[in-house]
């Protein structure tokens, strides 16, 4: 199958730019790959993907990850695997943005980033609507984002 990356414009949501590198449709449902560039001190609330494994490949910058209660700081060239059903989050640390490749198996969750970027829903102001839409992508929020140290 051919990648459709050139057909999809990047979207920006809460300061992070998401570019769909490989969509669910282009992979026959097997996976999706998203390139995400996130600013310092940014990161999502604690959450669980109920139906997808998630792999982060750190291309640049540094990010603190919380995975099932364990914290680690990862930099360029490092990878973290988040099995489906695992509670996790991350926060970009330092003064530089972080660039991640986010690989989801199976694909489909990339649609959440597209929706959020299109509609510009804000955390925490629009959390009720964000939570409702997240459930459609089998995502459940379980706690707050990581706080800056």
Protein Blocks (a to p, Z undefined) as FASTA:
>chain_A
ZZfklmpccddeehiacddfbdfklnnomaccddddddehiacdddddfkbccddddfbd
cddddeehiacdddehiacdddehiacddddedjbdcddddddddehjlmmmmmmmmnop
acfklmmmmmmmmmmnopacfbdcdddZZ
